[in-house]
Amino acid sequence: MAAERPWDNKAAAGAAGSGGGTPSGLAPRLERRMSASLADEIVEREDVVEAGRRIDWGRYVRAGETKDGVNLFLTGEDVDAIRTFGDEEPEALTELIATSDEGAGARYAQALVKVVTNIADPLVLRFALTLIEDLLEYKTPERAALFVVGGALQTAPFLRLLSTSTDAYVAYKAARSLAYLLSIHPEEGVATATLLAWVLRQLKAAASHGAERSSAWPSLTSAIASLMILLRCEVMRDMFLREHGVELLVALVATPDTQLCYEVAFCLWCMSQFEPARPVLISSGAVKAFTRLVRSGQREKILRMAFAALANIIGDDEFGGPALHIVSATKLLPSLQQLQEERKINDAELKEDAAFVKAKVEEAGSTATETGLAEYIRELDGGLLEWGACHTTAFWKENVRAMEAHDFGPLRRLLTLLDSSDDTMTLAVACFDVGEFARHHSHGRSVLARLGLKDRVMELIESENLEVRKQALLCCSKLMVSHWQFVKS
């Protein structure tokens, strides 16, 4: 189990905040769904704040250039605002701003923007960005307005730090601060598109390394933490969906990093609140991925996300049926029964969602008469493959001719998975299936060559994953050897 990162546990608590402006469907459950421990974050934040309180602000006032008698770098009034408000804990800022003179909050926000715009010292930047995030974390809609000057939202300093800073803490806080602002003002077209494009680049880079190694990708922490905030906003969900972000998240669910798994699952849960995303959550393999999390006995906070998302999708009037077929095909019922009988669950919403999913699965099971072939097609439609009865020699001997339906439609779906999936188990199982078709169909090799499956499997011989590489090699052997039954693995 990977250790939780020193500064990012606040990603969970901060995305909920108490900031209002939470879109319908998230509140009030959002805050309660955020259960990551804050212990490590408190230690890190205390270090930054303690060092920040020793900053000699006077040197920056003295160093500033003036125009018409006004210091463009940092003024004494700016320093006073930082000292007055910066000494308060985030929760106490609300009362202090409310009881201060009109415009005091805006002066404080603008002083902090000056700092991150004009000062390059990492210690100072860390402190200022921590204060900005503290300011935006509560009452986010009201506080975001403090960063609007002349009708324009001040996003440029955060975008610059995101693209240039080599300090992980600075980049993390800049990304989250910017996400808070844009979750309230998604109409800021350039900034919104820039941040979302940056997030997607980090997701793509991490996915290309495989879920097993994703937590080692340096900027992924900041990207996921900011995405947890952005997806509070329905406009951002729609943009993320159109940019195929859901598929990238699904590729990261299998990470061995528990905290990252929770954050990815949280983002997918946010998307499950968005009705247009539900068919994509089904076709991309997210539903299957959630069932894997349940069956693997993950931490309660991860199960909370998985069941909440499954309940949203299964409960959909239009797409609930296909999703339920996928869940039922994964043989989830024993895990659901074990969860209720053996694990002590204290979270009322988790119990409610798990009971809802269990009832739906039992209802579907009482009327199910699905054949092995239908189950295989359903698994293909679910976007993720797992070892089971549909991936055996016996199954392929019996059903190989059925793969000819719809101009070899099932094989074309296999090719789509081999081309698009980053899930290593799916790739390994798909290679096995391709090899079995080659063995048992009289024209298997020529069909696979014509459809492009042979070339794709040969590419996977170079996979970094051992099991994918093994199954690709075995598949290629089956494609090349006529009498496979005489060849020992």
C-alpha positions as CSV (number, residue, x, y, z in Angstrom):
1,M,0.0,0.0,0.0
2,A,1.5,3.3,-1.0
3,A,1.9,6.0,1.6
4,E,-0.4,9.0,1.4
5,R,1.4,12.0,-0.1
6,P,2.4,14.8,2.4
7,W,0.4,17.7,1.1
8,D,-2.5,16.3,-1.0
9,N,-4.8,14.8,1.6
10,K,-6.5,18.2,1.6
11,A,-7.5,17.5,-2.0
12,A,-10.3,15.4,-0.5
13,A,-11.5,17.8,2.2
14,G,-10.9,21.0,0.1
15,A,-12.8,19.9,-2.9
16,A,-15.9,19.8,-0.7
17,G,-15.2,22.9,1.3
18,S,-18.2,24.7,2.7
19,G,-18.1,27.1,-0.1
20,G,-21.6,26.9,-1.5
21,G,-22.1,26.9,-5.2
22,T,-22.0,23.1,-5.2
23,P,-24.1,21.9,-8.1
24,S,-27.3,20.0,-7.6
25,G,-26.6,16.3,-7.0
26,L,-23.3,16.9,-5.0
27,A,-24.5,18.6,-1.9
28,P,-24.9,17.7,0.9
29,R,-23.3,14.3,0.3
30,L,-20.2,15.8,-1.1
31,E,-18.5,16.8,2.1
32,R,-19.4,13.5,3.8
33,R,-17.9,11.5,0.9
34,M,-14.5,13.2,1.5
35,S,-13.0,11.0,4.2
36,A,-9.2,11.1,3.5
37,S,-7.1,11.7,6.6
38,L,-5.9,15.2,7.1
39,A,-3.0,14.4,9.5
40,D,-0.2,14.5,6.9
41,E,-1.6,17.7,5.4
42,I,-1.7,19.5,8.8
43,V,2.0,18.8,9.4
44,E,3.0,20.0,5.9
45,R,0.8,23.1,6.1
46,E,2.1,24.0,9.6
47,D,5.7,23.9,8.3
48,V,4.8,26.2,5.4
49,V,2.8,28.6,7.5
50,E,5.4,28.7,10.3
51,A,8.2,29.5,7.8
52,G,5.9,32.1,6.1
53,R,5.4,34.0,9.4
54,R,9.1,34.6,9.5
55,I,9.2,36.3,6.1
56,D,10.7,39.8,6.0
57,W,8.0,41.5,4.0
58,G,9.8,44.9,4.4
59,R,12.5,43.9,2.0
60,Y,10.0,43.4,-0.8
61,V,8.3,46.7,-0.1
62,R,11.7,48.4,-0.3
63,A,12.7,46.6,-3.5
64,G,9.6,47.6,-5.4
65,E,9.5,50.1,-8.2
66,T,7.1,53.0,-7.9
67,K,4.8,54.8,-10.3
68,D,3.0,58.0,-9.3
69,G,4.2,57.3,-5.7
70,V,2.6,53.8,-5.6
71,N,4.8,50.7,-5.1
72,L,4.0,48.3,-7.9
73,F,5.8,45.4,-6.2
74,L,4.3,45.3,-2.7
75,T,3.0,48.1,-0.5
76,G,2.9,48.5,3.2
77,E,-0.9,48.2,3.0
78,D,-0.5,44.8,1.2
79,V,1.8,43.6,4.0
80,D,-0.7,44.7,6.6
81,A,-3.5,42.8,4.9
82,I,-1.4,39.6,4.7
83,R,-0.4,39.9,8.3
84,T,-4.0,40.6,9.5
85,F,-5.7,37.8,7.6
86,G,-2.8,35.4,7.0
87,D,-2.5,34.6,10.7
88,E,-6.0,33.2,10.9
89,E,-7.0,29.6,10.4
90,P,-9.1,29.1,7.3
91,E,-12.3,28.6,9.2
92,A,-11.9,31.9,11.1
93,L,-11.4,33.9,8.0
94,T,-15.1,34.1,7.3
95,E,-15.9,36.0,10.5
96,L,-12.8,38.2,10.2
97,I,-13.6,39.2,6.6
98,A,-17.3,39.8,7.6
99,T,-16.4,42.1,10.5
100,S,-13.6,44.0,8.7
101,D,-14.2,47.2,6.7
102,E,-15.7,46.9,3.2
103,G,-13.1,45.9,0.7
104,A,-10.7,44.4,3.2
105,G,-11.2,40.9,1.8
106,A,-10.5,42.1,-1.8
107,R,-7.3,44.0,-0.6
108,Y,-6.1,40.8,1.0
109,A,-6.7,38.7,-2.1
110,Q,-5.1,41.3,-4.3
111,A,-2.0,41.5,-2.0
112,L,-1.6,37.7,-2.4
113,V,-1.9,37.9,-6.1
114,K,0.8,40.5,-6.1
115,V,3.0,38.2,-4.2
116,V,2.6,35.2,-6.6
117,T,3.0,37.6,-9.5
118,N,6.1,39.4,-8.5
119,I,8.1,37.3,-6.0
120,A,10.0,34.1,-7.1
121,D,11.3,32.9,-3.7
122,P,9.9,29.4,-3.3
123,L,9.3,29.9,0.4
124,V,7.2,33.0,-0.2
125,L,5.3,31.4,-3.0
126,R,4.5,28.4,-0.9
127,F,3.1,30.6,1.9
128,A,1.1,32.9,-0.4
129,L,-0.4,30.0,-2.4
130,T,-1.3,28.2,0.9
131,L,-3.1,31.4,2.0
132,I,-4.9,31.7,-1.3
133,E,-6.2,28.1,-1.1
134,D,-7.3,28.7,2.5
135,L,-9.2,31.7,1.3
136,L,-10.9,30.0,-1.6
137,E,-11.7,26.7,0.3
138,Y,-14.6,28.2,2.2
139,K,-17.5,30.2,0.7
140,T,-15.9,29.7,-2.7
141,P,-18.3,31.7,-4.8
142,E,-18.0,34.8,-2.6
143,R,-14.2,34.4,-2.3
144,A,-13.7,33.9,-6.0
145,A,-15.2,37.3,-6.6
146,L,-12.3,38.8,-4.6
147,F,-10.0,37.8,-7.4
148,V,-11.9,39.7,-10.1
149,V,-10.4,43.1,-11.0
150,G,-12.0,45.3,-13.7
151,G,-14.3,42.5,-14.6
152,A,-11.5,40.0,-15.3
153,L,-10.6,37.0,-13.2
154,Q,-6.9,36.9,-12.3
155,T,-5.8,33.6,-13.5
156,A,-2.5,34.5,-15.3
157,P,-0.2,34.1,-12.2
158,F,-1.5,30.6,-11.5
159,L,-1.2,29.5,-15.1
160,R,2.3,30.7,-15.2
161,L,3.3,28.8,-12.0
162,L,1.6,25.7,-13.2
163,S,3.7,25.6,-16.4
164,T,7.0,26.9,-15.0
165,S,7.4,25.9,-11.4
166,T,9.6,22.9,-10.5
167,D,8.4,23.0,-6.9
168,A,5.8,20.2,-6.5
169,Y,4.1,22.0,-3.6
170,V,3.9,25.3,-5.6
171,A,2.5,23.6,-8.7
172,Y,0.0,21.6,-6.5
173,K,-1.3,24.7,-4.8
174,A,-1.4,26.8,-8.0
175,A,-3.4,24.1,-9.7
176,R,-5.9,23.8,-6.9
177,S,-6.3,27.6,-6.5
178,L,-6.9,28.0,-10.2
179,A,-9.4,25.1,-10.1
180,Y,-11.4,26.8,-7.3
181,L,-11.6,30.0,-9.3
182,L,-12.6,28.3,-12.6
183,S,-15.1,26.0,-10.9
184,I,-17.0,29.2,-10.2
185,H,-16.1,31.0,-13.4
186,P,-15.9,28.3,-16.1
187,E,-16.7,31.0,-18.7
188,E,-13.1,32.1,-18.5
189,G,-12.5,30.4,-21.8
190,V,-8.7,30.5,-22.2
191,A,-7.9,29.8,-18.6
192,T,-10.4,27.0,-18.4
193,A,-9.3,25.4,-21.6
194,T,-5.6,25.7,-20.6
195,L,-6.1,24.1,-17.2
196,L,-8.2,21.3,-18.5
197,A,-5.7,20.6,-21.3
198,W,-3.0,20.5,-18.7
199,V,-5.0,18.0,-16.6
200,L,-5.7,15.8,-19.6
201,R,-2.0,15.8,-20.5
202,Q,-1.0,14.5,-17.1
203,L,-3.7,11.9,-17.2
204,K,-2.6,10.7,-20.6
205,A,1.0,10.6,-19.6
206,A,0.2,8.6,-16.4
207,A,-2.2,6.2,-18.3
208,S,0.5,5.5,-20.9
209,H,2.8,4.3,-18.1
210,G,0.1,1.9,-16.9
211,A,-2.0,2.0,-13.7
212,E,0.7,0.1,-11.8
213,R,3.2,2.9,-12.3
214,S,0.8,5.9,-12.5
215,S,1.6,7.2,-9.0
216,A,5.2,7.8,-10.0
217,W,4.1,10.4,-12.6
218,P,5.2,13.7,-11.0
219,S,2.3,16.0,-12.0
220,L,-0.5,13.5,-11.6
221,T,-1.1,14.4,-8.0
222,S,-1.7,18.1,-8.9
223,A,-3.9,17.2,-11.9
224,I,-6.2,14.8,-10.0
225,A,-6.4,17.2,-7.0
226,S,-7.5,20.1,-9.2
227,L,-9.9,17.8,-11.2
228,M,-11.7,16.9,-8.0
229,I,-12.5,20.6,-7.6
230,L,-13.3,21.3,-11.3
231,L,-15.8,18.5,-11.5
232,R,-18.0,20.3,-8.9
233,C,-19.1,22.4,-11.9
234,E,-21.4,20.9,-14.5
235,V,-19.9,22.9,-17.3
236,M,-16.5,21.4,-16.5
237,R,-18.0,17.9,-16.4
238,D,-19.4,18.4,-19.9
239,M,-16.0,19.7,-21.2
240,F,-14.2,16.8,-19.5
241,L,-16.6,14.3,-21.0
242,R,-16.2,15.7,-24.5
243,E,-12.4,15.5,-24.2
244,H,-12.6,11.8,-23.4
245,G,-11.4,12.4,-19.9
246,V,-13.6,9.6,-18.4
247,E,-11.7,7.0,-20.4
248,L,-8.4,8.3,-19.1
249,L,-9.6,8.1,-15.5
250,V,-10.8,4.5,-16.0
251,A,-7.2,3.5,-17.0
252,L,-6.0,4.7,-13.6
253,V,-8.5,3.0,-11.3
254,A,-6.3,0.0,-10.9
255,T,-3.4,1.9,-9.4
256,P,-1.9,0.3,-6.3
257,D,-1.7,3.7,-4.6
258,T,-4.7,3.7,-2.3
259,Q,-5.0,7.5,-2.0
260,L,-4.8,8.0,-5.8
261,C,-7.3,5.2,-6.3
262,Y,-9.7,7.0,-4.0
263,E,-9.2,10.3,-5.8
264,V,-9.7,8.8,-9.2
265,A,-12.9,7.0,-8.0
266,F,-14.1,10.3,-6.5
267,C,-13.7,12.0,-9.9
268,L,-15.6,9.1,-11.6
269,W,-18.3,9.4,-9.0
270,C,-18.6,13.1,-9.8
271,M,-19.1,12.2,-13.5
272,S,-21.7,9.6,-12.5
273,Q,-23.8,12.5,-11.2
274,F,-23.8,13.9,-14.8
275,E,-26.4,12.1,-16.8
276,P,-24.8,12.5,-20.2
277,A,-21.7,10.8,-18.9
278,R,-23.4,7.6,-17.8
279,P,-23.3,5.7,-21.2
280,V,-19.6,6.6,-21.4
281,L,-19.0,5.2,-17.9
282,I,-20.6,2.0,-19.1
283,S,-18.8,1.7,-22.5
284,S,-15.4,2.8,-21.1
285,G,-15.3,0.1,-18.5
286,A,-15.9,2.3,-15.4
287,V,-18.8,0.1,-14.2
288,K,-16.6,-3.0,-14.5
289,A,-13.8,-1.2,-12.7
290,F,-16.1,-0.3,-9.8
291,T,-17.0,-3.9,-9.4
292,R,-13.3,-4.8,-9.3
293,L,-12.8,-2.3,-6.5
294,V,-15.7,-3.9,-4.5
295,R,-14.5,-7.5,-5.1
296,S,-10.9,-6.6,-4.1
297,G,-12.0,-5.4,-0.6
298,Q,-10.7,-1.9,-0.8
299,R,-10.7,0.7,2.0
300,E,-14.1,2.0,3.1
301,K,-13.6,5.4,1.5
302,I,-13.0,3.8,-1.9
303,L,-16.0,1.5,-1.5
304,R,-18.1,4.5,-0.7
305,M,-17.1,6.0,-4.1
306,A,-17.6,2.8,-6.0
307,F,-21.1,2.0,-4.6
308,A,-22.3,5.6,-4.9
309,A,-21.3,5.7,-8.6
310,L,-22.8,2.2,-9.2
311,A,-26.0,3.3,-7.6
312,N,-26.2,6.4,-9.8
313,I,-25.6,4.5,-13.0
314,I,-27.7,1.4,-12.2
315,G,-30.5,3.7,-11.1
316,D,-30.6,5.6,-14.4
317,D,-33.9,5.0,-16.2
318,E,-32.3,4.8,-19.6
319,F,-28.9,3.2,-19.0
320,G,-29.5,1.3,-15.7
321,G,-30.3,-1.9,-17.5
322,P,-27.1,-2.3,-19.5
323,A,-25.1,-1.3,-16.5
324,L,-26.8,-3.9,-14.3
325,H,-26.1,-6.6,-16.9
326,I,-22.4,-5.8,-16.6
327,V,-22.5,-5.8,-12.8
328,S,-24.4,-9.1,-12.7
329,A,-22.0,-10.7,-15.2
330,T,-19.0,-9.9,-12.8
331,K,-20.5,-12.2,-10.1
332,L,-20.5,-9.4,-7.6
333,L,-23.3,-10.9,-5.4
334,P,-20.9,-13.0,-3.2
335,S,-18.8,-9.9,-2.5
336,L,-21.9,-7.9,-1.7
337,Q,-23.1,-10.6,0.8
338,Q,-19.7,-10.8,2.3
339,L,-19.5,-7.1,2.7
340,Q,-22.8,-7.0,4.6
341,E,-22.1,-10.0,6.7
342,E,-18.4,-9.7,7.6
343,R,-17.3,-6.0,7.4
344,K,-18.3,-3.5,10.0
345,I,-19.5,-0.5,8.0
346,N,-20.3,2.7,9.9
347,D,-21.1,4.9,6.9
348,A,-24.9,5.1,6.5
349,E,-24.7,6.2,2.9
350,L,-22.3,3.4,2.0
351,K,-24.8,0.9,3.6
352,E,-27.7,2.4,1.7
353,D,-25.9,2.4,-1.7
354,A,-24.6,-1.1,-1.2
355,A,-28.1,-2.4,-0.3
356,F,-29.5,-0.7,-3.4
357,V,-26.9,-2.3,-5.7
358,K,-27.4,-5.7,-4.0
359,A,-31.2,-5.6,-4.4
360,K,-30.8,-4.7,-8.1
361,V,-28.3,-7.5,-8.7
362,E,-30.5,-10.0,-6.9
363,E,-33.6,-8.9,-8.9
364,A,-31.6,-9.2,-12.2
365,G,-30.3,-12.6,-11.1
366,S,-33.8,-14.0,-10.5
367,T,-34.8,-13.4,-14.1
368,A,-31.4,-14.0,-15.9
369,T,-31.1,-16.8,-18.4
370,E,-28.0,-15.4,-20.2
371,T,-25.9,-17.8,-22.2
372,G,-22.1,-17.9,-22.2
373,L,-22.0,-16.1,-25.5
374,A,-24.3,-13.4,-24.4
375,E,-22.2,-12.9,-21.3
376,Y,-19.1,-12.6,-23.5
377,I,-20.7,-9.9,-25.7
378,R,-21.9,-8.1,-22.6
379,E,-18.3,-8.2,-21.2
380,L,-17.0,-6.7,-24.5
381,D,-19.6,-3.9,-24.2
382,G,-18.5,-3.3,-20.6
383,G,-15.0,-2.3,-21.8
384,L,-13.0,-4.4,-19.4
385,L,-12.1,-8.1,-19.7
386,E,-11.3,-10.5,-16.8
387,W,-10.3,-14.1,-16.7
388,G,-13.3,-16.4,-16.4
389,A,-15.5,-19.0,-18.1
390,C,-15.7,-16.9,-21.3
391,H,-11.9,-17.0,-21.7
392,T,-11.2,-20.7,-21.9
393,T,-10.5,-23.2,-24.6
394,A,-13.9,-24.9,-24.0
395,F,-15.7,-21.6,-24.5
396,W,-13.9,-20.9,-27.8
397,K,-14.4,-24.4,-29.2
398,E,-18.2,-24.0,-28.6
399,N,-18.6,-20.4,-29.7
400,V,-16.0,-19.8,-32.4
401,R,-18.5,-19.7,-35.2
402,A,-20.7,-17.2,-33.4
403,M,-17.9,-14.7,-33.7
404,E,-18.7,-14.4,-37.4
405,A,-21.9,-12.6,-36.6
406,H,-22.3,-9.0,-37.9
407,D,-19.2,-9.3,-40.0
408,F,-17.1,-10.5,-37.1
409,G,-18.5,-7.9,-34.8
410,P,-17.2,-9.4,-31.6
411,L,-13.6,-9.5,-33.1
412,R,-13.9,-5.9,-34.2
413,R,-14.9,-5.0,-30.6
414,L,-11.8,-6.9,-29.4
415,L,-9.7,-4.9,-31.7
416,T,-11.2,-1.7,-30.3
417,L,-10.3,-2.8,-26.8
418,L,-6.7,-3.7,-27.8
419,D,-6.3,-0.3,-29.5
420,S,-7.9,1.9,-26.8
421,S,-7.6,0.1,-23.4
422,D,-4.8,0.8,-20.9
423,D,-6.0,-1.9,-18.6
424,T,-3.4,-4.6,-18.5
425,M,-5.8,-7.4,-17.6
426,T,-8.0,-6.5,-20.5
427,L,-5.1,-6.5,-22.9
428,A,-3.8,-9.9,-21.7
429,V,-7.2,-11.5,-21.8
430,A,-7.9,-10.1,-25.3
431,C,-4.7,-11.5,-26.6
432,F,-5.7,-14.9,-25.3
433,D,-9.1,-14.6,-27.0
434,V,-7.5,-13.7,-30.3
435,G,-5.2,-16.7,-30.1
436,E,-8.1,-19.0,-29.3
437,F,-10.0,-17.8,-32.3
438,A,-6.9,-18.5,-34.5
439,R,-6.8,-22.0,-33.1
440,H,-10.4,-23.0,-33.5
441,H,-11.7,-21.2,-36.6
442,S,-10.8,-22.8,-39.9
443,H,-9.9,-19.5,-41.4
444,G,-8.9,-17.8,-38.2
445,R,-5.5,-16.6,-39.2
446,S,-6.6,-14.9,-42.4
447,V,-9.6,-13.3,-40.7
448,L,-7.4,-11.9,-37.9
449,A,-4.9,-10.6,-40.4
450,R,-7.6,-8.9,-42.5
451,L,-9.2,-7.2,-39.4
452,G,-5.8,-6.0,-38.2
453,L,-5.8,-8.0,-35.0
454,K,-2.7,-9.9,-35.8
455,D,-0.6,-6.6,-36.2
456,R,-2.0,-5.2,-33.0
457,V,-1.1,-8.3,-31.0
458,M,2.4,-8.3,-32.4
459,E,2.8,-4.7,-31.2
460,L,1.9,-5.8,-27.6
461,I,4.9,-8.2,-27.6
462,E,6.8,-5.1,-26.6
463,S,4.5,-4.2,-23.7
464,E,6.1,-3.2,-20.4
465,N,3.6,-5.4,-18.5
466,L,4.8,-9.0,-18.1
467,E,1.4,-10.7,-18.4
468,V,0.4,-8.7,-21.5
469,R,3.8,-9.6,-23.1
470,K,3.3,-13.3,-22.2
471,Q,-0.2,-13.5,-23.6
472,A,0.8,-11.6,-26.8
473,L,3.7,-14.0,-27.4
474,L,1.5,-17.0,-26.8
475,C,-1.1,-15.6,-29.2
476,C,1.5,-14.9,-31.9
477,S,2.6,-18.5,-31.5
478,K,-0.9,-19.7,-32.1
479,L,-1.1,-17.5,-35.1
480,M,2.0,-19.1,-36.6
481,V,1.7,-22.8,-35.6
482,S,-0.9,-24.9,-37.3
483,H,-0.9,-27.8,-34.7
484,W,-0.9,-25.9,-31.5
485,Q,-2.0,-28.9,-29.5
486,F,1.5,-30.4,-30.0
487,V,3.3,-27.3,-28.7
488,K,4.0,-27.0,-24.9
489,S,3.8,-23.6,-23.4
